[in-house]
Amino acid sequence: MKQIDTWKSFIKRKLAKNIAKYCTYGESIILMEKNEHLKERLKFCGRGVVINGQVTVVCPENIVIKDNVHIGENSYLDGRGSIEIGENTHISRNFVVHSSSHNYNGTKLPYDDTYVLKPIKIDRNVWVGTHVVLVPGVSIGEGAIIGAGTVVTKEVPEFNILGSQPARTLKLRNIEHYRQTDFLKRYGGVSGRDINL
């Protein structure tokens, strides 16, 4: 039985490497269950880091994870704009962090193929609950706690406990730009790429 488990582990590692080779879109993407290989590709990985289960990572070379960090399964880390996670931080499952976003003020609708990059910083001793989303440019201060299901859109000061809020309008798009781009019929496909309809 041990030999079968070893063989299965070997196959999963090989498949994960091949998936990473063929699923890239201009950046390194890793989808793995055994995450020791992922740790080797990070810009920095401290001691005692545990990454559970399957995770998806974009641009691991832009991600710093310090000592004694735990990241739960089914997480997604987009490192295009850079991510830093401080020591002794616990992040529960289904965590989503984006350090890049599409340019909705670009040349196509709803967005074009350029990205806006903004770094993410999570300080030390932070606890992040399940199903939390961080948008580009967010920083979380030392000792903060982020409750389950929260979408973090702005800086979280140190030692704050943050919970989710009902959806609300944040701001309006540039309506003049929107209408002009719509009038010109400039629409983007997947990831804002050109489309042929």
Contact map, one row per residue, 1 for C-alpha under 8 A:
11111000000000000000000000000000000000000000000000000000000000000000000000000000000000000000000000000000000000000000000000000000000000000000000000000000000000000000000000000000000000000000000000000
11111100000000000000000000000000000000000000000000000000000000000000000000000000000000000000000000000000000000000000000000000000000000000000000000000000000000000000000000000000000000000000000000000
11111110000000000000000000000000000000000000000000000000000000000000000000000000000000000000000000000000000000000000000000000000000000000000000000000000000000000000000000000000000000000000000000000
11111111000000000000000000000000000000000000000000000000000000000000000000000000000000000000000000000000000000000000000000000000000000000000000000000000000000000000000000000000000000000000000000000
11111111100000000000000000000000000000000000000000000000000000000000000000000000000000000000000000000000000000000000000000000000000000000000000000000000000000000000000000000000000000000000000000000
01111111110000000000000000000000000000000000000000000000000000000000000000000000000000000000000000000000000000000000000000000000000000000000000000000000000000000000000000000000000000000000000000000
00111111111000000000000000000000000000000000000000000000000000000000000000000000000000000000000000000000000000000000000000000000000000000000000000000000000000000000000000000000000000000000000000000
00011111111100000000000000000000000000000000000000000000000000000000000000000000000000000000000000000000000000000000000000000000000000000000000000000000000000000000000000000000000000000000000000000
00001111111110000000000000000000000000000000000000000000000000000000000000000000000000000000000000000000000000000000000000000000000000000000000000000000000000000000000000000000000000000000000000000
00000111111111000000000000000000000000000000000000000000000000000000000000000000000000000000000000000000000000000000000000000000000000000000000000000000000000000000000000000000000000000000000000000
00000011111111100000000000000000000000000000000000000000000000000000000000000000000000000000000000000000000000000000000000000000000000000000000000000000000000000000000000000000000000000000000000000
00000001111111110000000000000000100000000000000000000000000000000000000000000000000000000000000000000000000000000000000000000000000000000000000000000000000000000000000000000000000000000000000000000
00000000111111111000000000000001010000000000000000000000000000000000000000000000000000000000000000000000000000000000000000000000000000000000000000000000000000000000000000000000000000000000000000000
00000000011111111100000000000000000000000000000000000000000000000000000000000000000000000000000000000000000000000000000000000000000000000000000000000000000000000000000000000000000000000000000000000
00000000001111111110000000000000000000000000000000000000000000000000000000000000000000000000000000000000000000000000000000000000000000000000000000000000000000000000000000000000000000000000000000000
00000000000111111111000000000111000000000000000000000000000000000000000000000000000000000000000000000000000000000000000000000000000000000000000000000000000000000000000000000000000000000000000000000
00000000000011111111100000000100000000000000000000000000000000000000000000000000000000000000000000000000000000000000000000000000000000000000000000000000000000000000000000000000000000000000000000000
00000000000001111111110000000000000000000000000000000000000000000000000000000000000000000000000000000000000000000000000000000000000000000000000000000000000000000000000000000000000000000000000000000
00000000000000111111111000000110000000000000000000000000000000000000000000000000000000000000000000000000000000000000000000000000000000000000000000000000000000000000000000000000000000000000000000000
00000000000000011111111100011110000000000000000000000000000000000000000000000000000000000000000000000000000000000000000000000000000000000000000000000000000000000000000000000000000000000000000000000
00000000000000001111111100000000000000000000000000000000000000000000000000000000000000000000000000000000000000000000000000000000000000000000000000000000000000000000000000000000000000000000000000000
00000000000000000111111100000000000000000000000000000000000000000000000000000000000000000000000000000000000000000000000000000000000000000000000000000000000000000000000000000000000000000000000000000
00000000000000000011111110001000000000000000000000000000000000000000000000000000000000000000000000000000000000000000000000000000000000000000000000000000000000000000000000000000000000000000000000000
00000000000000000001111111111000000000000000000000000000000000000000000000000000000000000000000000000000000000000000000000000000000000000000000000000000000000000000000000000000000000000000000000000
00000000000000000000001111111000000000000000000000000000000000000000000000000000000000000000000000000000000000000000000000000000000000000000000000000000000000000000000000000000000000000000000000000
00000000000000000000000111110000000000000000000000000000000000000000000000000000000000000000000000000000000000000000000000000000000000000000000000000000000000000000000000000000000000000000000000000
00000000000000000000000111111000000000000000000000000000011000000000000000000000000000000000000000000000000000000000000000000000000000000000000000000000000000000000000000000000000000000000000000000
00000000000000000001000111111100000000000000000000000000111100000000000000000000000000000000000000000000000000000000000000000000000000000000000000000000000000000000000000000000000000000000000000000
00000000000000000001001110111110000000000000000000000001111100000000000000000000000000000000000000000000000000000000000000000000000000000000000000000000000000000000000000000000000000000000000000000
00000000000000011011000000011111000001000000000000000011110000000000000000000000000000000000000000000000000000000000000000000000000000000000000000000000000000000000000000000000000000000000000000000
00000000000000010011000000001111100000000000000000000111100000000000000000000000000000000000000000000000000000000000000000000000000000000000000000000000000000000000000000000000000000000000000000000
00000000000010010000000000000111111001000000000000001111000000000000000000000000000000000000000000000000000000000000000000000000000000000000000000000000000000000000000000000000000000000000000000000
00000000000100000000000000000011111000000000000000011110000000000000000000000000000000000000000000000000000000000000000000000000000000000000000000000000000000000000000000000000000000000000000000000
00000000000010000000000000000001111110000000000000001100000000000000000000000000000000000000000000000000000000000000000000000000000000000000000000000000000000000000000000000000000000000000000000000
00000000000000000000000000000001111111100000000000111000000000000000000000000000000000000000000000000000000000000000000000000000000000000000000000000000000000000000000000000000000000000000000000000
00000000000000000000000000000000011111110000000000000000000000000000000000000000000000000000000000000000000000000000000000000000000000000000000000000000000000000000000000000000000000000000000000000
00000000000000000000000000000000011111111000000000000000000000000000000000000000000000000000000000000000000000000000000000000000000000000000000000000000000000000000000000000000000000000000000000000
00000000000000000000000000000101001111111100000000000000000100000000000000000000000000000000000000000000000000000000000000000000000000000000000000000000000000000000000000000000000000000000000000000
00000000000000000000000000000000001111111100100000000000000000000000000000000000000000000000000000000000000000000000000000000000000000000000000000000000000000000000000000000000000000000000000000000
00000000000000000000000000000000000111111100100000000000000000000000000000000000000000000000000000000000000000000000000000000000000000000000000000000000000000000000000000000000000000000000000000000
00000000000000000000000000000000000011111110000000000000000110000000000000000000000000000000000000000000000000000000000000000000000000000000000000000000000000000000000000000000000000000000000000000
00000000000000000000000000000000000001111111100000000000000111111000000000000000000000000000000000000000000000000000000000000000000000000000000000000000000000000000000000000000000000000000000000000
00000000000000000000000000000000000000001111100000000000000111110000000000000000000000000000000000000000000000000000000000000000000000000000000000000000000000000000000000000000000000000000000000000
00000000000000000000000000000000000000000111110000000000000000111100000000000000000000000000000000000000000000000000000000000000000000000000000000000000000000000000000000000000000000000000000000000
00000000000000000000000000000000000000110111111010000000000000011110000000000000000000000000000000000000000000000000000000000000000000000000000000000000000000000000000000000000000000000000000000000
00000000000000000000000000000000000000000001111110000000000000001111000000000000000000000000000000000000000000000000000000000000000000000000000000000000000000000000000000000000000000000000000000000
00000000000000000000000000000000000000000000111110000000000000000111000000000000000000000000000000000000000000000000000000000000000000000000000000000000000000000000000000000000000000000000000000000
00000000000000000000000000000000000000000000011111000000000000000011100000000000000000000000000000000000000000000000000000000000000000000000000000000000000000000000000000000000000000000000000000000
00000000000000000000000000000000000000000000111111100000000000001111110000000000000000000000000000000000000000000000000000000000000000000000000000000000000000000000000000000000000000000000000000000
00000000000000000000000000000000000000000000000111110000000000000001111000000000000000000000000000000000000000000000000000000000000000000000000000000000000000000000000000000000000000000000000000000
00000000000000000000000000000000001000000000000011111010000000000000011110000000000000000000000000000000000000000000000000000000000000000000000000000000000000000000000000000000000000000000000000000
00000000000000000000000000000000101000000000000001111110000000000000011110000000000000000000000000000000000000000000000000000000000000000000000000000000000000000000000000000000000000000000000000000
00000000000000000000000000000001111000000000000000111110000000000000000111000000000000000000000000000000000000000000000000000000000000000000000000000000000000000000000000000000000000000000000000000
00000000000000000000000000000011110000000000000000011111000000000000000011100000000000000000000000000000000000000000000000000000000000000000000000000000000000000000000000000000000000000000000000000
00000000000000000000000000000111100000000000000000111111100000000000000011111000000000000000000000000000000000000000000000000000000000000000000000000000000000000000000000000000000000000000000000000
00000000000000000000000000001111000000000000000000000111110000000000000001111000000000000000000000000000000000000000000000000000000000000000000000000000000000000000000000000000000000000000000000000
00000000000000000000000000011110000000000000000000000011111100000000000000011110000000000000000000000000000000000000000000000000000000000000000000000000000000000000000000000000000000000000000000000
00000000000000000000000000111100000000000000000000000001111100000000000000001111000000000000000000000000000000000000000000000000000000000000000000000000000000000000000000000000000000000000000000000
00000000000000000000000000111000000000000000000000000000111111100000000000000111000000000000000000000000000000000000000000000000000000000000000000000000000000000000000000000000000000000000000000000
00000000000000000000000000011000000001001110000000000000111111100000000000000010000000000000000000000000000000000000000000000000000000000000000000000000000000000000000000000000000000000000000000000
00000000000000000000000000000000000000001110000000000000001111100000000000000010000000000000000000000000000000000000000000000000000000000000000000000000000000000000000000000000000000000000000000000
00000000000000000000000000000000000000000110000000000000001111110000000000000011111000000000000000000000000000000000000000000000000000000000000000000000000000000000000000000000000000000000000000000
00000000000000000000000000000000000000000111000000000000001111111000000000000010011100000000000000000000000000000000000000000000000000000000000000000000000000000000000000000000000000000000000000000
00000000000000000000000000000000000000000111100000000000000001111100000000000000001110000000000000000000000000000000000000000000000000000000000000000000000000000000000000000000000000000000000000000
00000000000000000000000000000000000000000101110010000000000000111110100000000000000111100000000000000000000000000000000000000000000000000000000000000000000000000000000000000000000000000000000000000
00000000000000000000000000000000000000000001111010000000000000011111100000000000000111110000000000000000000000000000000000000000000000000000000000000000000000000000000000000000000000000000000000000
00000000000000000000000000000000000000000000111110000000000000001111100000000000000001110000000000000000000000000000000000000000000000000000000000000000000000000000000000000000000000000000000000000
00000000000000000000000000000000000000000000011111000000000000000111110000000000000000111000000000000000000000000000000000000000000000000000000000000000000000000000000000000000000000000000000000000
00000000000000000000000000000000000000000000000111000000000000001111111000000000000011111110000000000000000000000000000000000000000000000000000000000000000000000000000000000000000000000000000000000
00000000000000000000000000000000000000000000000011110000000000000001111100000000000000011111000000000000000000000000000000000000000000000000000000000000000000000000000000000000000000000000000000000
00000000000000000000000000000000000000000000000001110000000000000000111110100000000000000111100000000000000000000000000000000000000000000000000000000000000000000000000000000000000000000000000000000
00000000000000000000000000000000000000000000000000111000000000000000011111100000000000000011111000000000000000000000000000000000000000000000000000000000000000000000000000000000000000000000000000000
00000000000000000000000000000000000000000000000000111110000000000000001111100000000000000001110000000000000000000000000000000000000000000000000000000000000000000000000000000000000000000000000000000
00000000000000000000000000000000000000000000000000001111000000000000000111110000000000000000111000000000000000000000000000000000000000000000000000000000000000000000000000000000000000000000000000000
00000000000000000000000000000000000000000000000000000111000000000000001111111000000000000000111100000000000000000000000000000000000000000000000000000000000000000000000000000000000000000000000000000
00000000000000000000000000000000000000000000000000000011100000000000000001111100000000000000011110000000000000000000000000000000000000000000000000000000000000000000000000000000000000000000000000000
00000000000000000000000000000000000000000000000000000011110000000000000000111110000000000000000111000000000000000000000000000000000000000000000000000000000000000000000000000000000000000000000000000
00000000000000000000000000000000000000000000000000000000111000000000000000011111111000000000000011110000000000000000000000000000000000000000000000000000000000000000000000000000000000000000000000000
00000000000000000000000000000000000000000000000000000000111111100000000000001111111000000000000001110000000000000000000000000000000000000000000000000000000000000000000000000000000000000000000000000
00000000000000000000000000000000000000000000000000000000011001000000000000000111110000000000000000110000000000000000100000000000000000000000000000000000000000000000000000000000000000000000000000000
00000000000000000000000000000000000000000000000000000000000001000000000000000111111000000000000000110000000000000000111100000000000000010000000000000000000000000000000000000000000000000000000000000
00000000000000000000000000000000000000000000000000000000000001100000000000000111111100000000000000100000000000000000011100000000000000000000000000000000000000000000000000000000000000000000000000000
00000000000000000000000000000000000000000000000000000000000001110000000000000110111110000000000000100000000000000000001110000000000000000000000000000000000000000000000000000000000000000000000000000
00000000000000000000000000000000000000000000000000000000000000111100000000000000011111000000000000000000000000000000000111100000000000000000000000000000000000000000000000000000000000000000000000000
00000000000000000000000000000000000000000000000000000000000000011100100000000000001111101000000000000000000000000000000011110000000000000000000000000000000000000000000000000000000000000000000000000
00000000000000000000000000000000000000000000000000000000000000001110100000000000000111111000000000000000000000000000000011111100000000000000000000000000000000000000000000000000000000000000000000000
00000000000000000000000000000000000000000000000000000000000000001111100000000000000011111000000000000000000000000000000000111000000000000000000000000000000000000000000000000000000000000000000000000
00000000000000000000000000000000000000000000000000000000000000000111110000000000000001111100000000000000000000000000000000011100000000000000000000000000000000000000000000000000000000000000000000000
00000000000000000000000000000000000000000000000000000000000000000001110000000000000011111110000000000000000000000000000000111111000000000000000000000000000000000000000000000000000000000000000000000
00000000000000000000000000000000000000000000000000000000000000000000111000000000000000011111000000000000000000000000000000001111000000000000000000000000000000000000000000000000000000000000000000000
00000000000000000000000000000000000000000000000000000000000000000000111100000000000000001111101000000000000000000000000000000011110000000000000000000000000000000000000000000000000000000000000000000
00000000000000000000000000000000000000000000000000000000000000000000011110000000000000000111111000000000000000000000000000000001111000000000000000000000000000000000000000000000000000000000000000000
00000000000000000000000000000000000000000000000000000000000000000000001111100000000000000011111000000000000000000000000000000000111000000000000000000000000000000000000000000000000000000000000000000
00000000000000000000000000000000000000000000000000000000000000000000000111110000000000000001111100000000000000000000000000000000011100000000000000000000000000000000000000000000000000000000000000000
00000000000000000000000000000000000000000000000000000000000000000000000101110000000000000011111110000000000000000000000000000000011110000000000000000000000000000000000000000000000000000000000000000
00000000000000000000000000000000000000000000000000000000000000000000000000111000000000000000011111000000000000000000000000000000001111000000000000000000000000000000000000000000000000000000000000000
00000000000000000000000000000000000000000000000000000000000000000000000000011100000000000000001111100000000000000000000000000000000011110000000000000000000000000000000000000000000000000000000000000
00000000000000000000000000000000000000000000000000000000000000000000000000001110000000000000000111111000000000000000000100000000000011110000000000000000000000000000000000000000000000000000000000000
00000000000000000000000000000000000000000000000000000000000000000000000000000111111000000000000011111000000000000000111100000000000000111000000000000000000000000000000000000000000000000000000000000
00000000000000000000000000000000000000000000000000000000000000000000000000000111100000000000000001111100000000000011110000000000000000010000000000000000000000000000000000000000000000000000000000000
00000000000000000000000000000000000000000000000000000000000000000000000000000000000000000000000001111110000000000011100000000000000000010000000000000000000000000000000000000000000000000000000000000
00000000000000000000000000000000000000000000000000000000000000000000000000000000000000000000000000011111000000111111000000000000000000000000000000000000000000000000000000000000000000000000001100000
00000000000000000000000000000000000000000000000000000000000000000000000000000000000000000000000000001111110000111111000000000000000000000000000000000000000000000000000000000000000000000000000000000
00000000000000000000000000000000000000000000000000000000000000000000000000000000000000000000000000000111110111110000000000000000000000000000000000000000000000000000000000000000000000000000000000000
00000000000000000000000000000000000000000000000000000000000000000000000000000000000000000000000000000011111100100000000000000000000000000000000000000000000000000000000000000100110000000000000000000
00000000000000000000000000000000000000000000000000000000000000000000000000000000000000000000000000000011111110110100000000000000000000000000000000000000000000000000000000000000000000000000000000000
00000000000000000000000000000000000000000000000000000000000000000000000000000000000000000000000000000000111110110000000000000000000000000000000000000000000000000000000000000000000010000100000000000
00000000000000000000000000000000000000000000000000000000000000000000000000000000000000000000000000000001111111110000000000000000000000000000000000000000000000000000000000000000000010001111000100000
00000000000000000000000000000000000000000000000000000000000000000000000000000000000000000000000000000001011111110000000000000000000000000000000000000000000000000000000000000000010011000111000100000
00000000000000000000000000000000000000000000000000000000000000000000000000000000000000000000000000000001000111110000000000000000000000000000000000000000000000000000000000000000000000000011000100000
00000000000000000000000000000000000000000000000000000000000000000000000000000000000000000000000000000111111111111000000000000000000000000000000000000000000000000000000000000000000000000011001100000
00000000000000000000000000000000000000000000000000000000000000000000000000000000000000000000000000000111011111111100000000000000000000000000000000000000000000000000000000000000000000000011001110000
00000000000000000000000000000000000000000000000000000000000000000000000000000000000000000000000000000110000000111110000000000000000000000000000000000000000000000000000000000000000000000001001110000
00000000000000000000000000000000000000000000000000000000000000000000000000000000000000000000000000000110010000011111000000000000000000000000000000000000000000000000000000000000000000000000000100000
00000000000000000000000000000000000000000000000000000000000000000000000000000000000000000000000000011110000000001111100000000000000000000000000000000000000000000000000000000000000000000000000000000
00000000000000000000000000000000000000000000000000000000000000000000000000000000000000000000000000011110000000000111110000000000000000000000000000000000000000000000000000000000000000000000000000000
00000000000000000000000000000000000000000000000000000000000000000000000000000001100000000000000000111000000000000011111000000000000000010000000000000000000000000000000000000000000000000000000000000
00000000000000000000000000000000000000000000000000000000000000000000000000000000110000000000000000110000000000000001111100000000000000011000000000000000000000000000000000000000000000000000000000000
00000000000000000000000000000000000000000000000000000000000000000000000000000000111000000000000000100000000000000000111110000000000000011100000000000000000000000000000000000000000000000000000000000
00000000000000000000000000000000000000000000000000000000000000000000000000000000111100000000000001100000000000000000011111000000000000011110000000000000000000000000000000000000000000000000000000000
00000000000000000000000000000000000000000000000000000000000000000000000000000000001111000000000000000000000000000000001111100000000000000111000000000000000000000000000000000000000000000000000000000
00000000000000000000000000000000000000000000000000000000000000000000000000000000000111000000000000000000000000000000000111110100000000000011110000000000000000000000000000000000000000000000000000000
00000000000000000000000000000000000000000000000000000000000000000000000000000000000111101000000000000000000000000000000011111100000000000011111000000000000000000000000000000000000000000000000000000
00000000000000000000000000000000000000000000000000000000000000000000000000000000000011111000000000000000000000000000000001111100000000000000111000000000000000000000000000000000000000000000000000000
00000000000000000000000000000000000000000000000000000000000000000000000000000000000001111100000000000000000000000000000000111110000000000000011100000000000000000000000000000000000000000000000000000
00000000000000000000000000000000000000000000000000000000000000000000000000000000000001011100000000000000000000000000000001111111000000000001111110000000000000000000000000000000000000000000000000000
00000000000000000000000000000000000000000000000000000000000000000000000000000000000000001110000000000000000000000000000000001111100000000000001111000000000000000000000000000000000000000000000000000
00000000000000000000000000000000000000000000000000000000000000000000000000000000000000001111000000000000000000000000000000000111110100000000000011110000000000000000000000000000000000000000000000000
00000000000000000000000000000000000000000000000000000000000000000000000000000000000000000011100000000000000000000000000000000011111100000000000011111000000000000000000000000000000000000000000000000
00000000000000000000000000000000000000000000000000000000000000000000000000000000000000000011111000000000000000000000000000000001111100000000000000111000000000000000000000000000000000000000000000000
00000000000000000000000000000000000000000000000000000000000000000000000000000000000000000001111100000000000000000000000000000000111110000000000000011100000000000000000000000000000000000000000000000
00000000000000000000000000000000000000000000000000000000000000000000000000000000000000000000011100000000000000000000000000000001111111000000000001111111000000000000000000000000000000000000000000000
00000000000000000000000000000000000000000000000000000000000000000000000000000000000000000000001111000000000000000000000000000000001111100000000000001111000000000000000000000000000000000000000000000
00000000000000000000000000000000000000000000000000000000000000000000000000000000000000000000000111000000000000000000000000000000000111110100000000000011100000000000000000000000000000000000000000000
00000000000000000000000000000000000000000000000000000000000000000000000000000000000000000000000011100000000000000000000000000000000011111100000000000011100000000000000000000000000000000000000000000
00000000000000000000000000000000000000000000000000000000000000000000000000000000100000000000000011111000000000000000111100000000000001111100000000000000100000000000000000000000000000000000000000000
00000000000000000000000000000000000000000000000000000000000000000000000000000000000000000000000000100000000000000000011100000000000000111110000000000000010000000000000000000000000000000000000000000
00000000000000000000000000000000000000000000000000000000000000000000000000000000000000000000000000000000000000000000001110000000000001111111000000000001111100000000000000000000000000000000000000000
00000000000000000000000000000000000000000000000000000000000000000000000000000000000000000000000000000000000000000000000111100000000000001111100000000000011100000000000000000000000000000000000000000
00000000000000000000000000000000000000000000000000000000000000000000000000000000000000000000000000000000000000000000000011100100000000000111110100000000001111000000000000000000000000000000000000000
00000000000000000000000000000000000000000000000000000000000000000000000000000000000000000000000000000000000000000000000001110100000000000011111100000000001111110000000000000000000000000000000000000
00000000000000000000000000000000000000000000000000000000000000000000000000000000000000000000000000000000000000000000000001111100000000000001111100000000000011100000000000000000000000000000000000000
00000000000000000000000000000000000000000000000000000000000000000000000000000000000000000000000000000000000000000000000000111110000000000000111110000000000001110000000000000000000000000000000000000
00000000000000000000000000000000000000000000000000000000000000000000000000000000000000000000000000000000000000000000000000001110000000000001111111000000000111111100000000000000000000000000000000000
00000000000000000000000000000000000000000000000000000000000000000000000000000000000000000000000000000000000000000000000000000111100000000000001111100000000000111100000000000000000000000000000000000
00000000000000000000000000000000000000000000000000000000000000000000000000000000000000000000000000000000000000000000000000000011100100000000000111110100000000001110000000000000000000000000000000000
00000000000000000000000000000000000000000000000000000000000000000000000000000000000000000000000000000000000000000000000000000001110100000000000011111100000000001111000000000000000000000000000000000
00000000000000000000000000000000000000000000000000000000000000000000000000000000000000000000000000000000000000000000000000000001111100000000000001111100000000000011000000000000000000000000000000000
00000000000000000000000000000000000000000000000000000000000000000000000000000000000000000000000000000000000000000000000000000000111110000000000000111110000000000011000000000000000000000000000000000
00000000000000000000000000000000000000000000000000000000000000000000000000000000000000000000000000000000000000000000000000000000001110000000000001111111000000000111100000000000000000000000000000000
00000000000000000000000000000000000000000000000000000000000000000000000000000000000000000000000000000000000000000000000000000000000111100000000000001111100000000001000000000000000000000000000000000
00000000000000000000000000000000000000000000000000000000000000000000000000000000000000000000000000000000000000000000000000000000000111100100000000000111111000000000000000000000000000000000000000000
00000000000000000000000000000000000000000000000000000000000000000000000000000000000000000000000000000000000000000000000000000000000001110100000000000011111000000000000000000000000000000000000000000
00000000000000000000000000000000000000000000000000000000000000000000000000000000000000000000000000000000000000000000000000000000000000001110000000000001111100000000000000000000000000000000000000000
00000000000000000000000000000000000000000000000000000000000000000000000000000000000000000000000000000000000000000000000000000000000000000111100000000001111110000000000000000000000000000000000000000
00000000000000000000000000000000000000000000000000000000000000000000000000000000000000000000000000000000000000000000000000000000000000000111100100000000011111010100000000000000000000000000000000000
00000000000000000000000000000000000000000000000000000000000000000000000000000000000000000000000000000000000000000000000000000000000000000001110100000000001111110000000000000000000000000000000000000
00000000000000000000000000000000000000000000000000000000000000000000000000000000000000000000000000000000000000000000000000000000000000000001111100000000000111110000000000000000000000000000000000000
00000000000000000000000000000000000000000000000000000000000000000000000000000000000000000000000000000000000000000000000000000000000000000000111110000000000011111000000000000000000000000000000000000
00000000000000000000000000000000000000000000000000000000000000000000000000000000000000000000000000000000000000000000000000000000000000000000101110000000000111111100000000000000000000000000000000000
00000000000000000000000000000000000000000000000000000000000000000000000000000000000000000000000000000000000000000000000000000000000000000000000111100000000000111110000000000000000000000000000000000
00000000000000000000000000000000000000000000000000000000000000000000000000000000000000000000000000000000000000000000000000000000000000000000000111100100000100011111000000000000000000000000000000000
00000000000000000000000000000000000000000000000000000000000000000000000000000000000000000000000000000000000000000000000000000000000000000000000001111100000000001111100000000000000000000000000000000
00000000000000000000000000000000000000000000000000000000000000000000000000000000000000000000000000000000000000000000000000000000000000000000000000111110000000000111110000000000000000000000000000000
00000000000000000000000000000000000000000000000000000000000000000000000000000000000000000000000000000000000000000000000000000000000000000000000000000100000000000011111000000000000000000000000000000
00000000000000000000000000000000000000000000000000000000000000000000000000000000000000000000000000000000000000000000000000000000000000000000000000000000000000000001111100000000000000000000000000000
00000000000000000000000000000000000000000000000000000000000000000000000000000000000000000000000000000000000000000000000000000000000000000000000000000000000000000000111110000000000000000000000000000
00000000000000000000000000000000000000000000000000000000000000000000000000000000000000000000000000000000000000000000000000000000000000000000000000000000000000000000011111000000000000000000000000000
00000000000000000000000000000000000000000000000000000000000000000000000000000000000000000000000000000000000000000000000000000000000000000000000000000000000000000000001111110000000000000000000000000
00000000000000000000000000000000000000000000000000000000000000000000000000000000000000000000000000000000000000000000000000000000000000000000000000000000000000000000000111110000000000000000000000000
00000000000000000000000000000000000000000000000000000000000000000000000000000000000000000000000000000000000000000000000000000000000000000000000000000000000000000000000011111000000000000000000000000
00000000000000000000000000000000000000000000000000000000000000000000000000000000000000000000000000000000000000000000000000000000000000000000000000000000000000000000000011111110000000000000000000000
00000000000000000000000000000000000000000000000000000000000000000000000000000000000000000000000000000000000000000000000000000000000000000000000000000000000000000000000000111110010000000000000000000
00000000000000000000000000000000000000000000000000000000000000000000000000000000000000000000000000000000100000000000000000000000000000000000000000000000000000000000000000011111110000000000000000000
00000000000000000000000000000000000000000000000000000000000000000000000000000000000000000000000000000000000000000000000000000000000000000000000000000000000000000000000000011111111000000000000000000
00000000000000000000000000000000000000000000000000000000000000000000000000000000000000000000000000000000000000000000000000000000000000000000000000000000000000000000000000000111111100000000000000000
00000000000000000000000000000000000000000000000000000000000000000000000000000000000000000000000000000000100000000000000000000000000000000000000000000000000000000000000000000111111110000000000000000
00000000000000000000000000000000000000000000000000000000000000000000000000000000000000000000000000000000100010000000000000000000000000000000000000000000000000000000000000001111111111000000000000000
00000000000000000000000000000000000000000000000000000000000000000000000000000000000000000000000000000000000000000000000000000000000000000000000000000000000000000000000000000011111111100000000000000
00000000000000000000000000000000000000000000000000000000000000000000000000000000000000000000000000000000000000000000000000000000000000000000000000000000000000000000000000000001111111110000000000000
00000000000000000000000000000000000000000000000000000000000000000000000000000000000000000000000000000000001110000000000000000000000000000000000000000000000000000000000000000000111111111100000000000
00000000000000000000000000000000000000000000000000000000000000000000000000000000000000000000000000000000000010000000000000000000000000000000000000000000000000000000000000000000011111111110000000000
00000000000000000000000000000000000000000000000000000000000000000000000000000000000000000000000000000000000000000000000000000000000000000000000000000000000000000000000000000000001111111100000000000
00000000000000000000000000000000000000000000000000000000000000000000000000000000000000000000000000000000000000000000000000000000000000000000000000000000000000000000000000000000000111111100000000000
00000000000000000000000000000000000000000000000000000000000000000000000000000000000000000000000000000000000100000000000000000000000000000000000000000000000000000000000000000000000011111110000000000
00000000000000000000000000000000000000000000000000000000000000000000000000000000000000000000000000000000001110000000000000000000000000000000000000000000000000000000000000000000000011111111000000000
00000000000000000000000000000000000000000000000000000000000000000000000000000000000000000000000000000000000111110000000000000000000000000000000000000000000000000000000000000000000001001111100101100
00000000000000000000000000000000000000000000000000000000000000000000000000000000000000000000000000000000000111111000000000000000000000000000000000000000000000000000000000000000000000000111111111100
00000000000000000000000000000000000000000000000000000000000000000000000000000000000000000000000000000000000000000000000000000000000000000000000000000000000000000000000000000000000000000011111111100
00000000000000000000000000000000000000000000000000000000000000000000000000000000000000000000000000000000000000000000000000000000000000000000000000000000000000000000000000000000000000000001111110000
00000000000000000000000000000000000000000000000000000000000000000000000000000000000000000000000000000100000000111000000000000000000000000000000000000000000000000000000000000000000000000001111110000
00000000000000000000000000000000000000000000000000000000000000000000000000000000000000000000000000000100000111111100000000000000000000000000000000000000000000000000000000000000000000000011111111000
00000000000000000000000000000000000000000000000000000000000000000000000000000000000000000000000000000000000000011000000000000000000000000000000000000000000000000000000000000000000000000001111111100
00000000000000000000000000000000000000000000000000000000000000000000000000000000000000000000000000000000000000000000000000000000000000000000000000000000000000000000000000000000000000000011100111110
00000000000000000000000000000000000000000000000000000000000000000000000000000000000000000000000000000000000000000000000000000000000000000000000000000000000000000000000000000000000000000011100011111
00000000000000000000000000000000000000000000000000000000000000000000000000000000000000000000000000000000000000000000000000000000000000000000000000000000000000000000000000000000000000000000000001111
00000000000000000000000000000000000000000000000000000000000000000000000000000000000000000000000000000000000000000000000000000000000000000000000000000000000000000000000000000000000000000000000000111
